[in-house]
Amino acid sequence: MDVGKYDLNDTEILQFDPQQTELALTTKDLQVYYGKNHAFYDGSLQFERYKITSLIGASGSGKSTFLRSLNRMNDGVARVTGQIWYRGLDVNSPQINVYQMRKQIGMVFQRPNPFSKSIRDNITFAVRENGIKEQKKLDEIVETSLKQAALWDEVKDDLNKSALSLSGGQQQRLCIARAIAMQPDILLMDEPASALDPISTLKVEETMMELKKNYTIIIVTHNMQQASRVSDYTAFFHLGHVIEYAQTKNIFTFPQKRATDDYVSGNFG
Ligand SMILES: Nc1ncnc2c1ncn2[C@@H]1O[C@H](COP(=O)(O)OP(=O)(O)OP(=O)(O)O)[C@@H](O)[C@H]1O
């Protein structure tokens, strides 16, 4: 099938009523360029607070490019134009303190990347840097973050063990615990379960469902079952455009656009 035949301007993008829906993040006219390569076009999307939104689409469709722009991970790599509104501030403005902003908009990467330190130190490292030194407070943060990331029961008796001795799935949950120890508002996750076995994947998914009580999550995933299991909303990306953004159940059962329909039914490419 020739995927180029879809009309890239024929889009269906969910709009929330800000009077009715609490928004965590809004992008306006977001465009991303790697040199001359215009990798992402016209992203004006809103993300509801305390919900999980999945970004789906074929390889190279711009999902990670978009996600990484949301907390300026593309700085120095790509040119990003347009705005990213978070609590009345434009994250994309040159005046923003990127370090402070990333405490609010955290990221979990595809491959677990724990520090070569103990489980405890993985969590307390950035927290200490942030000025919290009192042992009792640090212990509380370690316990709470590990519980929220559904890892506490597996590691509570061995917090001084090296993080590198954990399994891949445990390491990824540790990375989630490390991200939430900073108490961000929004968690960006770039295929957080793609390197994991099915059981670890389900654990990470359960963790996400638990986390959305307190956090807004935006996740890139290639796993369509995962998108339909965990997310409230789904955006379908194609060739750098968002073709359709809707409630997840609508994307998977009543897609409005042919490209979306072909993608979710496996007739794409
Ligand atoms: N660091 C980079 N430098 C140059 N071009 C890049 C870079 N990262 C991505 N691109 C290009 O931007 C486009 C979108 O890539 P991106 O990684 O965002 O897609 P994706 O949908 O996340 O793909 P995948 O599902 O394979 O991760 C592609 O053409 C890719 O080659």
The ligand as an SDF file (V2000), in Angstrom:
LIG
                    3D

 31 33  0  0  0  0  0  0  0  0999 V2000
   18.5790   13.2220   15.9930 N   0  0  0  0  0  0  0  0  0  0  0  0
   18.0950   13.2720   14.7450 C   0  0  0  0  0  0  0  0  0  0  0  0
   18.7840   13.8770   13.7480 N   0  0  0  0  0  0  0  0  0  0  0  0
   18.3080   13.9400   12.4890 C   0  0  0  0  0  0  0  0  0  0  0  0
   17.1180   13.4430   12.1170 N   0  0  0  0  0  0  0  0  0  0  0  0
   16.3730   12.8280   13.0450 C   0  0  0  0  0  0  0  0  0  0  0  0
   16.8170   12.7030   14.4040 C   0  0  0  0  0  0  0  0  0  0  0  0
   15.8640   12.0500   15.1230 N   0  0  0  0  0  0  0  0  0  0  0  0
   14.8730   11.7760   14.2550 C   0  0  0  0  0  0  0  0  0  0  0  0
   15.1720   12.2370   13.0130 N   0  0  0  0  0  0  0  0  0  0  0  0
   14.3200   12.1430   11.8040 C   0  0  0  0  0  0  0  0  0  0  0  0
   13.0420   12.7020   12.1040 O   0  0  0  0  0  0  0  0  0  0  0  0
   11.9990   11.9140   11.5350 C   0  0  0  0  0  0  0  0  0  0  0  0
   11.0550   11.4420   12.6550 C   0  0  0  0  0  0  0  0  0  0  0  0
   11.7680   10.5490   13.5060 O   0  0  0  0  0  0  0  0  0  0  0  0
   11.2150   10.0970   14.9320 P   0  0  0  0  0  0  0  0  0  0  0  0
   12.3050    9.3560   15.6120 O   0  0  0  0  0  0  0  0  0  0  0  0
   10.6200   11.2510   15.6130 O   0  0  0  0  0  0  0  0  0  0  0  0
   10.0410    9.1210   14.4990 O   0  0  0  0  0  0  0  0  0  0  0  0
    9.2670    8.0690   15.3890 P   0  0  0  0  0  0  0  0  0  0  0  0
    7.8590    8.0960   14.9040 O   0  0  0  0  0  0  0  0  0  0  0  0
    9.4940    8.3310   16.8310 O   0  0  0  0  0  0  0  0  0  0  0  0
    9.9880    6.7340   14.9390 O   0  0  0  0  0  0  0  0  0  0  0  0
   10.2650    5.3700   15.7810 P   0  0  0  0  0  0  0  0  0  0  0  0
    8.9170    4.8060   16.0330 O   0  0  0  0  0  0  0  0  0  0  0  0
   11.0800    4.5500   14.8370 O   0  0  0  0  0  0  0  0  0  0  0  0
   11.0030    5.7640   17.0300 O   0  0  0  0  0  0  0  0  0  0  0  0
   12.6880   10.7860   10.7770 C   0  0  0  0  0  0  0  0  0  0  0  0
   12.8090   11.2000    9.4410 O   0  0  0  0  0  0  0  0  0  0  0  0
   14.0510   10.6890   11.4360 C   0  0  0  0  0  0  0  0  0  0  0  0
   15.0160   10.2220   10.5460 O   0  0  0  0  0  0  0  0  0  0  0  0
  1  2  1  0
  2  3  1  0
  2  7  2  0
  3  4  2  0
  4  5  1  0
  5  6  2  0
  6  7  1  0
  6 10  1  0
  7  8  1  0
  8  9  2  0
  9 10  1  0
 10 11  1  0
 11 12  1  0
 11 30  1  0
 12 13  1  0
 13 14  1  0
 13 28  1  0
 14 15  1  0
 15 16  1  0
 16 17  2  0
 16 18  1  0
 16 19  1  0
 19 20  1  0
 20 21  2  0
 20 22  1  0
 20 23  1  0
 23 24  1  0
 24 25  2  0
 24 26  1  0
 24 27  1  0
 28 29  1  0
 28 30  1  0
 30 31  1  0
M  END
$$$$
